[in-house]
Amino acid sequence: MPAAKQKRILLLYGGWRGHSPKRFADFALTKLLTEYDVTCSESLRALRRPYLDGFECLLPIWTFGKLSDKQQNALLEAVAGGLGYVGWHGNASSFLECRPHKFMLGGQFVGHPGGNHIKYPVRFLNNDPLVKGLKDVTVRSEQYYLLVDPAVKVLAASPMHGGDQRWLKGVTMPMAWKKKWGRGRVFYCALGHTVDVLDTPPVTTLLKRALAWACRNSSQKF
């Protein structure tokens, strides 16, 4: 019996160097994508059709940047057509002038009160297959404050530390979610300011599950 064909993933990395895109791309290649046929690109010119239609999933490691109208339309149409989309951390601060990207992703970064080294718990919320059996984790990192689409299915959350903005203390903030965009499946995780946070076993497992779930024509239920 012939081996199953590997699913193709486009690993797109670049943008703001403060988020170390190359380091995270190396992490993805060695820890998340070993069972996939991976194409790497450091250029937003990869966001074009029909090129995107040749992949099952897009993994964009990209903060800030600007999309042309053509790139924006190609991306959103490809995802609506079934291309999976898995993003983390700075992806909620990508393409700030592109409101449709925020709509598709399901959220937007607006700040990380308390700075870069807040200690906080991340709790996995339900028995969704993406988080089932995962143990809650405590991380020391940026704690993102996000504006979140009420249509997402929240998979993990954290009580806000708040820092100097004390009125935010205790607010429950989504840390990971999944959603639909047309026929496409979209996943986002707010963790990932540094590689060590993503390299925490429960978080790595979550990302692996998310990639398998998001891929075009995945057999997994939504």
N, C-alpha and C positions, 0 to 999 in steps of 0.2 A: 504494500500500500504506500503510495507516494506521501512524502512528508507534507504537512500543511504549509501553504505559502505564507511567508512572513508578512505581517502587515507593515505598510510603509508609513513612516513618520517623518515629517519635516521639522527639524530642529533649527529654529530661527533665533539667532542670538546677536546681541549688540546693544546699541543705545548708550545710556549713561554709564560711564565706567565705574562710578561709585558703587554700583551694584554688581561689579565683577562678573560680567556676562560670560567670559571665557571660563572662569573657574566653575561657574554653575553648569555650563555646557559640558565640561569634563565630568562633573558629578553625574549629570543626566546620562551621559554615554556609558559610564562605568557601573552605575547603580540602578538605573531605571529602564534603560533601553536595550539591554543586551539581547533580548529576544525579538527585536524588531529590525526591519530593514530601514536604516536611518540615512537621510540626506541632510547635510548641514549647510546652512547658508548664513552669511553675515550681512546680507543686504535685503532691504525691504522690497527690492525689485522682484524677490521671489513671490510676492503677493500679487499674483496675476493668474488669470484663467486662460486656457484650461489647465495650466501647470498644477494648480492646487488640487484639481480634481483627480490627480494621480496618486494622492495620499489618503490614508485613512484618518490621520490625526495631525494636528499642528501643535507643536510645543514652542511657544514664543517666550524666550528669556530676554525681555526688552523693556526698558524703562525710558519714559519720555519719547522723543522722536515725533515725527510728523508724517502722516499718510497723505498721499495725493488722493484726489477724488477717485481716480481709477483704482488705486490700491485698496482704498476703503470699500468700494463697491465689490471688488473681486473677493476680498476677505469675507464680507458679510454674506454675499451670495453663495460662496463656497460652503460656509458653515450651514447656512439655511438649506443647502442641497445635501447635507449629510456629513461634511468634514467635521471630525471631532476637534475640540479646542480645550487644551489644558494649560492653565496659567497659574503663576504664583507670585506673591509679594508685589514687586514693582510693576507687574502687569496691570494692576489697578491704577497705576499712574502713567500708563502708556498713552501716547497719542492724545494729549490733553485737549486738543482742539476738535477731536473727533467724537461727537456725542453718540453717534450710532455704535461706536465700539463700546462705550460705557453701557449702552442699552443691551448689547449682545452679551457682554461679560457679566452683567448683573450687579455691578458695584463700582464705586469710585473712592480712591484714597483721598482723605482730606487732612490727615495729620497723624502724628504719633506722640501724643502728650506724654511727657515724662522722659523723653529722650530715647537713647539707643540701648539702654541696659536695664530695662524693666523686667523684674521677675514676675511671671504670671502663669496660671494654670490654663491649659487648653483641654476642654472636655468634649468628648465625642458623645453625640446626643441621642442616637436612636439605633435601631437594629437594621438600618439601611445596609445593604451588602458592602458598600464602600467603607463603612466604619465598624461593622459588626465584629466584636471580639477585641477591638483595639483598646489598649489601656490609656487612660488620660495621661498627659505629660505636663511637665512644668519646664518652661523655657526662660532664658534670660536674653532678651533681644528687644527690638522695637515692637511696640504693640500698636498695630494699625487701628485707626478710627476710620470707619468706612461708611459711606452712604450706600445702602443696600436695597436692591429691588425686592419688593415684597413677594414677587412671584418665584423666588429661588427656594430650593429645599435646603435648609441649613443642616450641615453635617457635623460641625464643630463650632464651639463658641467659647468666649472667655469673658470674665468680669473685668471691666476696665479699671486700670490703676488710676488713671486720671492725671497724675503728676500735679502740676500747678493748677490745672483746671479741675478743681476739686468737685465741682458739680457733676463731673462725669464718673466719679468713683462708683463702682458697682454696676454700671450700665452693662447689660449683656450685649457683647459684640460678636456677630458671626465671624468665624475664622476660616471656615471652609463651606462651600456650597456647590450644588449642581443645579442645572437648569436646561431648558430646551431653547433652541433658536431654529425655528423651522424643523427640518428633519435632523439637524445637528444637535450634538450633546456638548454642553459647556460645563467645565469644572474650574473652580478657582480656590486657591488656598492662600491666605494672607501671610502665612509664615514664610521665612526664607530670606531674611536680611543677611544671614551668614550660612554657609554650607553646613556647618555643624548642626544647625536646627533641623534642616531637611534630612540630615543623616541620622536623626533619632529614629530607631526602628519603627515605632508606630506611624511616624510621619512618612517615612520611606514606603512603608506598606500601603498607606493611603494613596500616595502618588502613583504607585504601581497599579493599584486597583483602578484608580481614576483613568489612567491611560487605556487600560483594557476595556473599561466601560465606555469611554468616549469614542473609541474607534468606529469609523463608518461600518455599518452593518453588524455591529456587535450583537452577539446572541444574548447578552445580558439585558434584563428588563430595566426600564427607566426607574 
